[in-house]
Amino acid sequence: MSHFSKLVLTAAAFAASALAGDFLPLEMGNYWIYRDEASGQSFTIRVGGPVWMQSGRVYNYLTGYAPGQLLARINEEGQLVALDEESQQERLLAAFTAPENEWWSAAGRECALEGQTLAKRAEYAGPAGRFNRALAIEYRARNCADAGP
């Protein structure tokens, strides 16, 4: 049995481009409340302080995206990645600039997920305002009924 959910990521209304940083800017103090359209459940993603690594890369603490705390950044390809501190390897969390309508592996959640960046921009209206060009990402998981959104 498959479980599908869709998250709509909104960029600031004044943003001139659809860069990944516009959809999830990793700056200390930022937070987002997301609602799973299928279940109505919500979760909050929060960005903590920056961490400068010897590699020259800067990560931010990220909570709420996955169980526990992650060190995350937007990489050069516009993807949200997390650092695995043991292996020092980055793993993909979300592909904001992935080829449209292709499925990609989304690591870091309680269940193995796949994500699909939808080609058509979505319209969103909610407490934060009305946005005409929101990025919609659909996620699917299998055999993961009780893991939440």
C-alpha positions in Angstrom: 0.0 0.0 0.0 1.4 3.4 -0.9 1.0 6.6 1.0 1.1 9.9 -0.9 1.3 13.3 0.5 2.0 16.7 -1.0 3.7 19.6 0.6 3.5 23.1 -0.8 6.5 25.2 -0.2 6.0 29.0 -0.6 8.5 31.5 -1.5 8.4 35.1 -0.4 6.0 37.1 -2.6 8.7 39.5 -3.5 11.2 36.9 -4.6 12.2 37.4 -8.2 13.5 33.9 -8.9 12.6 30.4 -8.0 15.9 29.4 -6.4 16.0 26.7 -3.8 17.0 29.2 -1.1 13.8 31.1 -1.7 11.7 28.0 -0.8 13.5 27.0 2.4 16.0 29.7 3.4 18.3 28.3 6.0 18.8 31.3 8.2 18.8 31.1 12.0 15.3 31.7 13.4 13.3 30.8 10.3 10.5 28.3 10.7 7.7 26.8 8.6 4.6 24.9 9.5 3.6 22.4 6.9 0.3 20.5 6.5 0.0 17.1 4.9 -2.9 17.5 2.4 -3.9 13.9 2.7 -4.1 13.6 6.5 -4.4 17.2 7.7 -1.5 16.6 10.1 1.1 19.3 10.4 4.7 19.6 11.4 7.1 22.5 12.0 10.6 22.9 10.6 13.0 25.2 12.5 16.4 26.5 11.5 19.0 26.9 14.2 22.5 28.5 14.3 25.1 28.0 11.6 28.1 25.6 11.9 31.2 26.4 9.9 33.1 23.3 8.8 36.8 22.9 7.9 35.7 22.2 4.4 34.5 25.8 4.1 30.8 24.7 4.0 28.3 26.3 6.3 25.5 24.1 7.7 22.5 25.1 9.9 20.9 23.0 12.6 17.5 21.9 11.3 14.8 20.3 13.5 11.4 19.0 12.6 12.2 17.9 9.1 13.3 14.5 10.4 13.5 12.8 13.8 16.4 14.4 15.7 18.5 17.4 14.6 20.3 17.6 11.3 23.1 19.7 9.9 21.7 20.9 6.6 22.6 23.3 3.8 21.5 24.1 0.2 24.2 22.7 -2.0 25.5 24.1 -5.3 22.8 22.2 -7.3 20.1 23.8 -5.2 19.3 20.6 -3.3 18.6 20.5 0.5 21.3 18.1 1.9 22.2 16.9 5.4 25.7 16.0 6.6 26.1 12.5 8.0 28.6 13.4 10.8 30.0 9.8 11.0 30.8 9.4 7.3 31.2 13.1 6.5 29.0 12.4 3.4 26.0 14.5 2.4 22.6 12.9 1.8 19.8 14.4 -0.2 16.8 15.6 1.8 14.8 17.5 -0.9 15.4 18.3 -4.5 14.0 21.7 -5.2 15.6 21.9 -8.6 15.3 18.2 -9.6 14.1 17.3 -13.1 10.4 18.0 -13.0 8.1 15.0 -12.5 11.0 12.5 -11.8 11.1 10.6 -8.5 14.2 11.0 -6.3 15.2 9.4 -3.0 14.5 11.6 0.0 16.6 10.6 3.0 16.4 11.4 6.6 12.8 10.7 7.5 11.4 7.9 9.6 10.5 5.9 6.5 12.2 5.6 3.2 10.6 8.2 1.0 10.7 9.3 -2.6 9.9 12.8 -3.7 8.8 14.3 -6.9 9.2 18.0 -7.7 6.0 18.9 -9.7 6.4 20.8 -12.9 3.3 23.0 -12.4 3.6 25.7 -9.7 0.9 25.6 -7.1 -1.4 28.3 -5.7 -1.4 28.5 -2.0 -3.6 30.6 0.3 -3.2 30.4 4.1 -2.2 32.3 7.2 1.1 33.5 5.6 -0.7 35.0 2.6 -1.5 34.1 -1.0 1.2 32.8 -3.3 0.8 32.1 -7.0 4.0 30.2 -7.7 4.6 27.9 -4.8 6.8 24.8 -5.3 4.8 21.6 -4.8 6.7 18.4 -3.9 4.8 15.1 -3.7 6.2 12.4 -1.3 5.4 8.7 -1.3 6.3 6.0 1.2 5.5 2.3 1.3 4.8 0.2 4.4 5.0 3.2 6.7 1.5 3.7 8.1 2.2 5.0 11.5 5.2 7.3 10.9 3.3 10.5 10.6 3.4 13.1 7.8 
